């Protein structure tokens, strides 16, 4: 079955829309870019990664507020 150019274009656009959050995702670094985890989460958009450096953080009120993001330790949870 051959697909004409219009269908290929539609499929291409659909794929771009499906992966657009991943393509344009940013990594937000704590504490080098943002002083607190909360500040990085507040600035983040869907698909972003909040990467937390080693250390002890006192942020107690963390809320994703419906955002789809990843918050993780740079070198594993035992160091953070």
TASUL-V502514 format. One record per helix or strand of 3 or more residues. SS is the DSSP state (2 for helix, 1 for strand). FROM is the first residue (numbers start at 0). LEN is the number of residues. Records with the same first field share a line. If there is no record, write none. Layout:
# TASUL-V502514
SS->FROM-LEN  FROM-LEN
This chain:
# TASUL-V502514
2->4-19  36-7  76-3
1->26-4  48-4  69-4
